[in-house]
């Protein structure tokens, strides 16, 4: 069973701090990884994609991938209350035909 | 620039009734997906489609039927609704560099009484 694991949280951080969200995956052949943000009652929104080892930065967001450790993370710098949401990690499994396997999500709460 | 839309947004139906959830995308994406999202289970894939007239089962297909006669539409039918099918249903399609980046519709909240 190919799986993506996330800590359900809630992860509580003060406004202005760095929020660190983590994800592990079981399929060593996975090549593409994604972070989605989901506000309560809304649909998932793609915020980051990462395909190779290392860091990828986009504004206040940095995605990190370590394929040897089968580990993906998302850092949110200068966290804002508007970042409070559930963050879903997803991996494209080997032979996945564009399917994604999603983690259950980590709930982030940024308090003023 | 409608993107991907779902209808209805909310639906209440009775056990045993047939109900169809609609999904329409304007991007001409090849791949489309249906998920259900329940507390404690995250997003689970019901069915997906690689192109018109090509569909395949996902993780939880039982009780659901799909069709895809046109690239832009991917309806999901519950043939005889059960209370366990009360959920939020999301449709998605792929696009982007890897063709694995999925973009989601707004969702349909279905309640089966």
Interface residues (C-beta under 8 A of the other chain):
Chain A: X31 X32 X34 X42 X43 X44 X45 X46 X49 X51 X88 X90 X92 X96 X97 X98 X99 X100 X102 X103 X104 X105
Chain B: X31 X33 X40 X41 X42 X43 X45 X48 X50 X56 X58 X90 X94 X96 X97 X98 X99 X100 X101 X102 X103 X104 X105 X106 X107
